[in-house]
Amino acid sequence: MFSLVKLAFLLSATAANFSLSAQARYVSNIREGPSPIYPSGSDSKGWEGLPSVPGATIKQLPVGSQSATLTVYETDESSYDASKILRAVIMVAGIDRVGWNEWLFLNASLVRASQGGVVDTNTVVLAAPEFHIVDDAGAYPVDPITGAPSSTTLVWADKEWGEGDNAVFPDKALMAGLPYGSVASSRPSRKNPSQRDGPGVGSFDALDALVESYLDRSRFPNLNRVVVGGFSLGGQLLNRYSLFGGSTANDDRVTYWLSSPGSFVYLNSTRPEKIGKSCSSTYDDYKFGLQGTLPAYVQVSNANTLGQRLASRTVRYLVGLMDTAAGDNGCEANAQGSSHVNKMLNWVQVVAPYLPGAPGDGSLPQNTTVSLIRNTPHNDGRVIQSDPGVATLFLEDYPSRGRNATAPPSNGDSAGTASEASGALASMRMMPRNKVILLFTSTLSIAIMATLV
């Protein structure tokens, strides 16, 4: 059994994996970057339109075998030569669904990266998908009389898109080519939409389509890296996608980038924090664990297989050292940690190092890194444009695999260390006496997190 001394050694060994060479970011305001855009409406009541963003176009990407489409902000095709594109970077917004701002932040980060003298902005294409919810009527087309969705644009009931759930619109009948009038009369309002009547595809399918559109050699013959990322709820989606996304021949060209999620999918029933009585029977249900109903997309739910898959992938975790907000403050999420930074540290210190396929000695899998960002709260622009943000999005493996582009000067939002997150680790040091956490069953790697004696 591990003593406190051995636990300290384990944590200090893991902390050694936190270092990542600091890179930099572009900003007109050195901290905040470009001013975000907010159209009419709101994230809580629904966006009423899609704003124009200089340098980007709004496209509808086909998803699945039917005619459903995903709204995407993408670098204007007229501004680049597809044969010269080396990298595509995708960023999924948080619960506020402001993909247009993610594109702005990515573009600012890219410009700053280019100031290191190696990255050429004309070799990178940027994309930010819009996961519309029902309340975003106007941001997606609706009939002016009935208010029913009137296009093939994918729309989700609410924040379930962050869990990989299926969309509720477009309507199956509309996709089948039936007259719109019959569809509108059968579903005259947007209230109580059902996945059963929807297109049969979800947010994981949407990410598949988006990633594959850039890996397509007929479109981008020289592209060698797709970075698919997400912040906050988008980070939750990416955690789930990095586990459940199917393996392909192009896995070695994909980086999974996730920042500041409010929860993770744990692969077993143990947790690093106390499990509250109110969720003692639900804390391990999906989206927090593998129990209960999984999204229709999921083909493999075996913890061993999922762990090996994740450990084999190129994954970049990022969180601000000042991100002490809880995000999801529910009982199930609190069992994973008390804040975004605490949840991240728990994940990378006592879960990821013991995944099947990981070294098992407290260090992260070979292709996994974590960046703790100084001075940074729960702010997507700050993270994306931070030194580690630029490094992991644009500088690694540029212009080719195994080569890293030169970084421009730091803006101060640089890579920190685990010791700077002592406050976030406090809850780990306060675990009940004689509490032993087994991260995996005997058929997998077993790690005893702590035994206080």
N, C-alpha and C positions, 0 to 999 in steps of 0.2 A: 504493500500500500504506500501511496505517496504521502509524505509529510509536507508541511508547509514549505520547508526548505526545498524539497524536490519540486513542488509546485512553482516556486519562484524561479527555479532553474529552467523549468519547462517554458514559463512565460518569457523569460529573458532570452532563451534560445529562439523562440518564435519571433520576438521583437527584432531580432537581427535581420529578419526577412523584410522588414518594413522599408528599408532604404531603397530609394529610387532616385536616379540622378535628376536633379531639379532642372526644369525647363521653364519657359515663360509664356506670356500671353499678351495680346493686343488690347488696348483700351484707349478710348478717348478720355474717359475717367479711369485712372489707373486701377481702381478697385472694382468698379461696377461694370465697366465696359459700355457698350451701346445702350441707349435708353430702350427699355422694353416697350412693346406696342400693346395697347389694350383697346380693342374695338368696342362697339356698342354691346351691351349685355355684361355678363360677368361669369366667372367660372362656377359660382354657386347656383345662379339662376339660369345659366345657359348663354352661350355666345350667339349673337344675332347675325354675324357675318364673318367673313374671312378677310383680314387686311392684306393689302399688297405689301410685299417686301422687296426692296431694290436688290436685284441680282438673283432673285428666286422666281420660279414659276409654280403655280398650283396645278398639279396633275392628278389624274385618277388612274391608279394602278390596278389592273385586274388581279383578283384574288380568287383562287379556286377554279373549278371547272365551269362554273356558271358565269354570270355577268356581273357579280358584285365587284365593287371597286373601293380602294382605300385612297383617301385624300392625303396627298403628300406635298410638302414644300420641298422643292428640289432646285439645285443650281440650274440656271437657265441654260438649256442645251446650246443656244446660239453663242455662248461665251467660251466654249471649250471645244477641243478636238478630241473625240472619244478615243482615238488611237493613242493619245498621249496620257490618258488618265491612268494613274498608278494606284489610287486609293479612293474608296468611298467611305464616308463617315455618316452614320445614322444616329440621330438622337431622339429618344422618346421623352416627352415632357411628363411632368407630374400630374397630380389630380386636377390641376388647373387647365390642362389640355391646350397649352399655348405653343404649339409646334412652330408657329412663326417666330417666336422669340428664341426657341432652341436653334433655329436656323441662323438667326442673327448672332447668337453667342458663338456658334460653331464658326461662322465666317470671321468674326473678330479674332477668335483663337487661331484660326488658320493664317490670317494676315500677320499676326504676331509671330507665329511659328516661322513664317517665311523670312522674318527679319534676322534669323540666324544665318541666313545666306545660303541654305541648301534646299529647303522646301520651296517648291514652285507652286504657287496657288493655282496655276493652270493645269496641274496634274491631279487635282483633288476635286471630287464632286461631293456635295453635302446634301443631306436629306433629313427631313423631320416629318414624321407621319402625324396625322390628326385622327385620334380615336374619339370621334364624335359620340356624345351621349344624346338621349332623346331630347333633353332640354335645350340642345343647341340648334333648335329649329331656326332656319335662316342661314346658319353656317353650312348646313346641308339643305338642298332644295325641298320645299314643302308646297303642297297645293294651297293656294291663297284662300280657298273656301273651306275645305275640310281640315286643313292643317296636317294631313297625312303626308309622310315622306313620298316624294314623287320622282325619285331617281334610284339608281343602283348603288348609291353611296352607302358604305357600311356605317351603321349606327348601333351603339350599345345601349342597354337599359340605363346604366349608370357606371360607376367605377369598376364594374366587373371586368372590364377590358384589361385591368391590371392583373387579373388572375388567370388570363388566358381563355375566358369564357367566349362562347359564340355570340355574334351580333344578333340583334332582334330585327333589324331592317338591313337591306330591302326585303320586302315581302316576297315569299316564294312565288305567289301568283304574278307579281310584277315581273320577276325574273323569267317566268315562263312565257312572257309575252302577251298575257291577257290584257284586254283594254283597261286603261288606268281607272276608268269609272267603276268597273266592277271591283277592283281592288280597294278603291277609296270607300265604296259603300260597305264593303265587308269589314274594313278597319278604319272607320271614320275619324278616329282620334289616335293620339300617340300614347294614351293611358294604358297601363298594365300590359306592355308589349311582352311577347313570349318568344323565347329562342326557338320554340317548336315551329312557329310560323315564319322564322327568319331564313337567312340564306344558307345556314349549315356550315358556316366558317367563322373562325374567331380570331383573336388577336395573335395567337401563335401562327396561324395560317397566314395572316397579314405580314408578319415578320419574315416568314419563309419566302413569300412572294417578293418582298422588298429586297432581302439579302440576295436572293437568286437573280434578281434583275441586274445586279451589279457584277455577280460572278459569271454572268453570261459572256463567254469569250467572243461571241459574234457581235456583241455590243461594245464591250470593253476588252479588247484582245490582250492588253498589257497590264491590266489591273492585277495587283498581287496581294492586296489587303482590303478587307471590309471590316470596319470597326462598327459594331452595332451596340449602341449604348442607351442608357436610360437613367433618369434622375428621379429620386423619391418614388412615387408610384410607378413611374417608368423604370426605376431601378428594381422594384419588386417584379415587374413583368420580365425584366432581363434575367433576374435570378431564376425565375421559373423556366424561362426559355433556355437558359444555359444548361438546365437539367433535362428538360423534356424535349427540346429541339432534336429532331432526328439526325443521326450521323450521316454524312455524305462524303464524297471523294474530295470535297473542297474544305473540309474542316480545318486544314492547316492554313487556310487563307482567311480565317475568320477570328476576330478578337471580340470577346464578350466583355463589355465595359459597363459597370453598374455602380451607381453612387447613391448613398444615403437612403436606402430602402427602409420603410417602416417595419418590415418583417421579412423573414426568409422562410423557405420551405425546408424544414428539418427532416432528415431521413430516418429518424427513429423517435422514440417517445420520450427521450430525456431532454432536459432543458438546463441552461446554465443558471437560471434564476428560479425563485420560488414560484410554484404553480398555484395560482389563486383558487380558492374553493369554488368560485362562481364559474370557472371554466375547466374544472377537473375532468370533465367528460368530453370537452370539446377542444382543448388546447392543441391536440395533435391532428385535428381535422384540417383538410385542405381549406384555406391556402397556407396554413401554418405547418402542416405536416402532410403525410401521405394517406391518412385515413379519410373516410367519408367519400364524397363524390368528386372525382377528378374531372377536369375539362374533357370534352369529347375528343379533342386532339390527341390526348395522351395515349400512346401505344405501349409504353413500358413503365411500370410502376414499382419494379423491384429495386429496393434500396441499394443493393450491391451493384447492380448494373448502372443505376443512375449515378452513384458515387464514382465509379470508374470512369464513366463518361465525362463527368464534370472535371475530375482530376486530370484527364487527358487533354482538356481544352485550354486555349489561351484565354485567361480571365484576368481582368483588371478591376480591383475594388478600390473605390475612393470615398473618403468622407472628410468633412471639415472638422478640425479639432474643437471648434466652437459650436458644433451642431449638437447642442444639448436638448433640443426639442424632441419630444417623444414620437411625433408623427402619429402613428397608430398607438393610442393609449389604452386599448382594450386589454382585457385580462390575458388573452392568448398571446398577444404581441409582447406584453410586459414580461412574460415568462422567458422571452429571448433577450430582454434588456430594457433599461429605463429610458434610453435616448437613442437617436440615430447612431451616434458615435459608439455608445456602449453596445448596441446590437451588432454593429460592424466588428468591434473588437472581439466580442464573444464568438462570432462566426469564424473569424480568421485565426483565432487563437485556440479554440477548443473544438471546432467542427472541421473546417477545411483541412487542417494538417493530418486528420485521421480518416479521411475518406479512403475507400478502397482505391488503391493505385497511388496514394500519396506516400511520402517517405515513412510516416508513422513515428517520427522522432521529434515532433513538435514544429517541423518546418513545413512551409506550404508546398503544394505540388510544384513541379519544375517550371511550369508555364503560367503560374499564378503569382501576382504581386498585389500588395495593398499599399495605398498612399494615404497618409494622414496629412491633411493640409492645414498649415498654420493660418491663423487669423480669420478662418472661414466658417461662417454659420451655415444654416440650411438655405443656401442660395445657389440656384442652378447656374446663373451667369458666373458667379465667383468660382465655382468648382470647374466648370468647363474651361474657363480662361486662366485657371491657376497654373503654376509651374508644372505640377504633376498632370493636370488635365491636358495641357498642350503636349507633354511628353508622351502620354499614353494614347492620345488621339491621333497625333500627327508625326511625331518624331521617331517612334520605334519602327524598326524595319522599313525605313525610308532612306533611299529610294528603292531598296531591295531587301530581301530577307537577310537578317544578320548584320545589317548596317543601320546605324542610328544617325539621324540628321543632327547638325549642330544647333544648340539652343541659343536663343537671343538672351539678353540680360533678364534677370529675375525681376518680377514686379513686387516681390515680398510675400506673395501667397505661395510659399515654398513647402517642400516636403518636411514634415515633422517626424517625431519619433513617438514610440509607445509611452515613453516616460513622461511626455508632455500631456498625456491623456490620463493622468493618475486619478482624476476625479471620476472619469468614466469607469475605471477599474475598481473603484471603491466597493461597488455592490458585489463584485466577485470575491472580495476579501471578507465579505460578511455572510458567506454561506453558512447554513446551520451546521453544527458539529456532527461529525460522523456521516456527513452526506457524501455519498459516492455516486458519481455520474458515469455511467457506461455509455460511451458514444455510439457503439455498435454492438451487435450481438456477437456470439462466439464465432459465427461464420465469417465475420468481418474483422477489421482491425479493432482492438479494444483499447480504450484509453481511459484511465482513471483520472478524472480532472482534479479531485482533491479529497483528501480525508483529513479532517481536523481532529487531532488527538491530543 
